[in-house]
Amino acid sequence: MAEEVLGSQGMQGAPSRTRLDGAADAAVLHAVGESMPVLETPRASQIGAETTPAVTAAAASAPTLRLEKKHPLAIRWMHWVNFPVLFTMIWSGILIYWNDSDNAYKHAHQVYRIGLGPVTIFRFFPDWFYHELNIPYQVTKGLGYHFFFMWIFAINGILYGLYLLWSKEWKFMVPTRDSLREAIQVTLVDLHLRKGLPKQTKYNGAQRIAYSAVILMGLGSLVTGLAIYKPTEAHWFTTLLGGYEMARWFHFWLTIGFSAFFVVHVVQVALAGWNNFRAMVSGYELRRVEEPSIEAERRTF
């Protein structure tokens, strides 16, 4: 790790005291977390044009990476709270959905579909799906879990939104005029159709669009869920959504959207590697010195 943070050894012989001190600083920074400032060291090209042996040795030992704060503690906590809560909400929702039927049980447990007019391509969900996951006849359990964890989901989501506003971290997340173009570029790179990711600080264009959409989806899930849970007391929500059945329809497809995001997010985290995952645990990420600084942008808010 010391060699990664501090660069190559360059000249033969024992490591210099400067490099050893730098390694100790990096270790301390990693141990204490957010209380330490960001480690930033000038690049070799900034040392000067002289080519004396001393300058050459200094340039060779200059850092190539820096340790930078990426995720504040509050965001990390709420992220990890939401992970199991959202999973439980989706699972318990499927238990509830199994109990539903359409057209006097013509399509029992397969209410919604993908199709066009009378042509049906796929119905949610096939019998093998329910039996493999042992879902049938557990609607009471599903209701119990759903009604309990929905409060945690709601409170955590509201606190997350308030923190983004208070800390101004939302400025990292809201899409910019270049986000759509960057999202297309990132998608093409992920599909191995082109090379070269756009420069980014905390999030790229695709992440900005996806994370902003997920926040709106969470709000939509709370509103539609309330319209289903209390259709009489919250009748204004139910009416605005087009009635009880339409509220259920919106709620179902928002859940499908969350499920799709869940799968894609996990896959992308795995592809991004340990450095990205570690940032959501420790708050810090190793970045190349030539990459834009997250902390420098945060100081402009």
TABEL-V811767 format. One record per residue. N is the residue number from 1. RES is the residue in one small letter. SS is DSSP state (h for helix, s for strand, l for the rest). NEAR is the number of other C-alpha atoms within 8 Angstrom. Layout:
n=<N & N>
res=<RES & RES>
ss=<SS & SS>
near=<NEAR & NEAR>
This chain:
n=<1 & 2 & 3 & 4 & 5 & 6 & 7 & 8 & 9 & 10 & 11 & 12 & 13 & 14 & 15 & 16 & 17 & 18 & 19 & 20 & 21 & 22 & 23 & 24 & 25 & 26 & 27 & 28 & 29 & 30 & 31 & 32 & 33 & 34 & 35 & 36 & 37 & 38 & 39 & 40 & 41 & 42 & 43 & 44 & 45 & 46 & 47 & 48 & 49 & 50 & 51 & 52 & 53 & 54 & 55 & 56 & 57 & 58 & 59 & 60 & 61 & 62 & 63 & 64 & 65 & 66 & 67 & 68 & 69 & 70 & 71 & 72 & 73 & 74 & 75 & 76 & 77 & 78 & 79 & 80 & 81 & 82 & 83 & 84 & 85 & 86 & 87 & 88 & 89 & 90 & 91 & 92 & 93 & 94 & 95 & 96 & 97 & 98 & 99 & 100 & 101 & 102 & 103 & 104 & 105 & 106 & 107 & 108 & 109 & 110 & 111 & 112 & 113 & 114 & 115 & 116 & 117 & 118 & 119 & 120 & 121 & 122 & 123 & 124 & 125 & 126 & 127 & 128 & 129 & 130 & 131 & 132 & 133 & 134 & 135 & 136 & 137 & 138 & 139 & 140 & 141 & 142 & 143 & 144 & 145 & 146 & 147 & 148 & 149 & 150 & 151 & 152 & 153 & 154 & 155 & 156 & 157 & 158 & 159 & 160 & 161 & 162 & 163 & 164 & 165 & 166 & 167 & 168 & 169 & 170 & 171 & 172 & 173 & 174 & 175 & 176 & 177 & 178 & 179 & 180 & 181 & 182 & 183 & 184 & 185 & 186 & 187 & 188 & 189 & 190 & 191 & 192 & 193 & 194 & 195 & 196 & 197 & 198 & 199 & 200 & 201 & 202 & 203 & 204 & 205 & 206 & 207 & 208 & 209 & 210 & 211 & 212 & 213 & 214 & 215 & 216 & 217 & 218 & 219 & 220 & 221 & 222 & 223 & 224 & 225 & 226 & 227 & 228 & 229 & 230 & 231 & 232 & 233 & 234 & 235 & 236 & 237 & 238 & 239 & 240 & 241 & 242 & 243 & 244 & 245 & 246 & 247 & 248 & 249 & 250 & 251 & 252 & 253 & 254 & 255 & 256 & 257 & 258 & 259 & 260 & 261 & 262 & 263 & 264 & 265 & 266 & 267 & 268 & 269 & 270 & 271 & 272 & 273 & 274 & 275 & 276 & 277 & 278 & 279 & 280 & 281 & 282 & 283 & 284 & 285 & 286 & 287 & 288 & 289 & 290 & 291 & 292 & 293 & 294 & 295 & 296 & 297 & 298 & 299 & 300 & 301>
res=<m & a & e & e & v & l & g & s & q & g & m & q & g & a & p & s & r & t & r & l & d & g & a & a & d & a & a & v & l & h & a & v & g & e & s & m & p & v & l & e & t & p & r & a & s & q & i & g & a & e & t & t & p & a & v & t & a & a & a & a & s & a & p & t & l & r & l & e & k & k & h & p & l & a & i & r & w & m & h & w & v & n & f & p & v & l & f & t & m & i & w & s & g & i & l & i & y & w & n & d & s & d & n & a & y & k & h & a & h & q & v & y & r & i & g & l & g & p & v & t & i & f & r & f & f & p & d & w & f & y & h & e & l & n & i & p & y & q & v & t & k & g & l & g & y & h & f & f & f & m & w & i & f & a & i & n & g & i & l & y & g & l & y & l & l & w & s & k & e & w & k & f & m & v & p & t & r & d & s & l & r & e & a & i & q & v & t & l & v & d & l & h & l & r & k & g & l & p & k & q & t & k & y & n & g & a & q & r & i & a & y & s & a & v & i & l & m & g & l & g & s & l & v & t & g & l & a & i & y & k & p & t & e & a & h & w & f & t & t & l & l & g & g & y & e & m & a & r & w & f & h & f & w & l & t & i & g & f & s & a & f & f & v & v & h & v & v & q & v & a & l & a & g & w & n & n & f & r & a & m & v & s & g & y & e & l & r & r & v & e & e & p & s & i & e & a & e & r & r & t & f>
ss=<l & h & h & h & h & h & l & l & l & l & l & l & l & l & l & l & h & h & h & h & h & h & h & h & h & h & h & h & h & h & h & h & h & h & h & l & l & l & l & l & l & l & l & h & h & h & l & l & l & l & l & l & h & h & h & h & h & h & h & h & l & l & l & l & s & s & s & s & s & l & l & l & h & h & h & h & h & h & h & h & h & h & h & h & h & h & h & h & h & h & h & h & h & h & h & h & h & h & l & l & l & l & l & l & l & l & l & l & l & l & l & s & s & s & s & s & l & l & s & s & s & s & s & s & l & l & h & h & h & h & h & h & l & l & l & l & l & l & h & h & h & h & h & h & h & h & h & h & h & h & h & h & h & h & h & h & h & h & h & h & h & h & h & h & h & h & h & l & l & h & h & h & h & l & l & l & l & l & h & h & h & h & h & h & h & h & h & h & h & h & l & l & l & l & l & l & l & l & l & l & l & l & l & l & h & h & h & h & h & h & h & h & h & h & h & h & h & h & h & h & h & h & h & h & h & h & h & h & h & l & l & l & l & l & h & h & h & h & h & h & l & l & l & h & h & h & h & h & h & h & h & h & h & h & h & h & h & h & h & h & h & h & h & h & h & h & h & h & h & h & h & h & l & h & h & h & h & h & h & h & h & h & l & s & s & s & s & s & l & l & l & l & l & h & h & h & h & h & l & l & l>
near=<4 & 8 & 8 & 10 & 13 & 14 & 13 & 9 & 9 & 7 & 6 & 5 & 4 & 4 & 7 & 6 & 6 & 6 & 10 & 9 & 8 & 9 & 11 & 8 & 8 & 12 & 8 & 8 & 10 & 9 & 6 & 8 & 10 & 9 & 5 & 7 & 6 & 9 & 8 & 7 & 8 & 8 & 11 & 9 & 6 & 6 & 9 & 5 & 4 & 5 & 6 & 6 & 6 & 6 & 10 & 9 & 10 & 9 & 11 & 12 & 12 & 13 & 13 & 11 & 12 & 14 & 13 & 13 & 12 & 11 & 10 & 9 & 8 & 7 & 9 & 12 & 8 & 10 & 8 & 8 & 9 & 10 & 8 & 8 & 11 & 9 & 8 & 11 & 12 & 10 & 9 & 13 & 11 & 10 & 16 & 13 & 9 & 13 & 10 & 10 & 13 & 11 & 6 & 6 & 8 & 7 & 10 & 9 & 13 & 14 & 11 & 7 & 10 & 8 & 9 & 6 & 5 & 5 & 6 & 10 & 7 & 7 & 11 & 9 & 8 & 8 & 6 & 6 & 8 & 11 & 9 & 7 & 6 & 6 & 11 & 10 & 7 & 9 & 12 & 7 & 9 & 14 & 12 & 8 & 11 & 12 & 8 & 8 & 11 & 9 & 8 & 9 & 11 & 9 & 8 & 11 & 9 & 8 & 8 & 10 & 8 & 8 & 11 & 10 & 9 & 7 & 7 & 9 & 11 & 9 & 7 & 8 & 12 & 9 & 10 & 6 & 5 & 8 & 13 & 10 & 8 & 12 & 13 & 9 & 11 & 12 & 9 & 10 & 12 & 7 & 7 & 7 & 7 & 8 & 6 & 5 & 7 & 8 & 7 & 8 & 10 & 7 & 10 & 13 & 15 & 14 & 10 & 14 & 14 & 8 & 9 & 11 & 8 & 9 & 8 & 8 & 10 & 9 & 8 & 10 & 11 & 9 & 9 & 15 & 11 & 11 & 14 & 11 & 6 & 9 & 12 & 5 & 5 & 10 & 10 & 6 & 12 & 15 & 9 & 7 & 10 & 9 & 9 & 12 & 7 & 9 & 15 & 11 & 9 & 9 & 12 & 8 & 8 & 11 & 10 & 8 & 8 & 10 & 9 & 8 & 8 & 8 & 8 & 8 & 8 & 8 & 8 & 8 & 10 & 8 & 6 & 9 & 8 & 7 & 9 & 10 & 10 & 11 & 12 & 10 & 7 & 8 & 15 & 14 & 12 & 9 & 9 & 8 & 11 & 4 & 9 & 7 & 8 & 11 & 10 & 7 & 9 & 8 & 6 & 5 & 6>
